[in-house]
């Protein structure tokens, strides 16, 4: 969806002109940028959280030569998707898959030489 398409949908849903919807969208984007630039997190319920992440300086390696290189500190813009948004798009996630393991050892295993062992891995071969 392009910005023009989004503006048209906002105008239709809000019962306002396209110019007013465009002004609203522009103001929203400007406020998100200003808030995150100041280092504050901006949470939009049902959508997610915009935040500024500060990455520390670290030592990396050149993959071709293996030589250590300094990676300077930097800032990154992060976005965490809201749970409601994720579930609406991907569907509700069920819990972790639980599998019951049934062992195939109803009796104590016996080694080839007739001695009882604690596990098949410790059985001795002749």
N, C-alpha and C positions, 0 to 999 in steps of 0.2 A: 504494500500500500504506500502510495506517495503522500507527501505532505498535502498536496491539493485534494487528494481523495479523503484524507483524514479531516481536513477543514470542511469539506462538503458534508461528511457524515456528522461532524460536530454541529454544524449549522442546522442541519435537518433535525437532529435529536434535540437540540436546545431551542429551536424555534427562533433563531437569530440569523442575521445576514452572514454571508461568507466573510465579509470584512471584519465583523465583530468576532467571529470564530477564529479567524486568522490572528487577530490581535490578541485574543485570549491564549491561543497556543504559543505564540511568540513570547508573551509575558511569562507563561508557565516555564518554557525552556530557559529563558533568561534567568528566572528565579532559581531554577535547579542549578544552573551553572554557577551563579553567584554564591549560593549556599555551599555547594561542594568545594568551590575554590577557596572559601574561608576555612575549610577544614571541618565543617559541620556535616553530619549525616542528615539526609533528607528522606523521610519515610512516607511513602504514599500507600496507605492501606489498600490491600487487594492487588497491588502492582509489585512493590518491592522497596528496597532501600538503596539509595545512591550514597556513596561515601568516598572519601579520599584516603588511599592507602599509602603509607610511607614505607618504602623498602630500604633496608639498611645496606650499606656498602658491604661488599663481600669479595672473596677471592674465587675466581673461576678458572677454568682451564681451556686453552685453545685446543679444540678437538683434533686438529691436524698435527700439531707439534707436541701437545701435552704440556706446553709451557704455561705457568700460572699467570693470570692477568687480573688486574684490579677492575672490579665492576663497581662504578660509583653509586652512591645513594640516589634514589629517584622517587618520584611520586607516581602513583597509578590511580586511575578512576576505577572504582569497583561498583558492581551492581549485584545485589542479592535478590533473587526472585522470591516473592511472597508465596507462602504455602498455598493459599487459596488460588492464586494465579496458576501455579504449577499443577495443582489438582484439576483445575478447570480445563487446562490445555491437554495434559497427559492422562487424565483420568485418575481416580482415586487409587492410590497404591495400597496393595494388601500388605500384610506383615511379612516378615521374612519366611522363606520357604523352610518348613521343618520336615526333616526326613528321619524316620525311625530306622536305625540300622539293626538288622537281624543277623546275628552271627550264624555261621554255618558249622559251628563246632559244638554239637550236642554232647560229645564225649571227649575225654582227654586224648589229644593226638598221640600217636605212637610212632616212634622213629622206625626206620627201615630195619634196624638191628633188634627191634622188639622192646627197647627201653622207652619208658614213658618220658616225655619231655614237657616243658611248660608252654612251648609254642612251636609251631611248625618251622619257624626260622632257626631254631636251635637243634633241629633234627640232624643227625649225622648220616652221611652217605658211606656205604661200604667201600 
